[in-house]
Amino acid sequence: MSENPVELFVDPVCPFAWMTSRWLLHAAEVRDIAPTFSVMSLSVLNEGREVDAGYRRLLDDSWGPARLAIAIHRREGAEAFARWYTAWGERYHVGDQQDDRRAVAVAALEAVELSAELIAAYEPVAGDPIDEALRASHHGAISRVGEDVGTPVISFGEGTAYFGPVVSPAPRGEDAGRLLDALRTMSEIDGFYELKRTRTRGVDLR
């Protein structure tokens, strides 16, 4: 088993987190790493912030997928969450089935043979520990990188975690491995904080 853990925090509704997760899986095919997916939430991140009305509606509708992701992670483990996240993303992001997120979530549960009862976590319930667990998982990402980020957040074991990478399309083969090498190197350099350029195109889901 690989002794090189790489943890990626994702919000299920974020297309860029989805692309980064696919890149990380491609990288695992050519590098000795053990990738795991954990949950963060754009809804939690933007609580109390002034944002565009349209984005606020998207955030308000994003609690359900994140809550379900946490429920899967807690009850069935990280590997089960990774399988559900793949099934979700293939429908929601790649298949562009975004009209009914709850229905997509149910279909993804069925596709990876997880209990249909898990969908109960989609809707908030007074006193439900899911929200507390979601905030704790989200804090696990933010505590490593600070508040001035989005999703995804990547963490290399004992190295520094940071926002990104934002990739479109997701590199494959040796390109995926070379990107991983570069990012892992930067995570080991004390004092490295940021590297960014303006995106000139949208999400390429190839």
Buried (B, 14 or more C-beta within 10 A) or exposed (E): EEEBEBBBBBBBBBBBBBBBBBBBBBBBEBBEBEBBBBBBBBBBBBEEEEEEEEEBEBBEBBBBBBBBBBBBBBBBEBEBBBBBBBBBBBBBBEEEBEEEBBEBBBBBBEBBEBEEEBBBBBEEEEEBEBBEBBBEBBEBBBEBBEEEBBBBBBBBBEBBBBBBBBBBEBBBEEBBBBBBEEBBEBBEEEEEEEEEEEEEEEBEBE
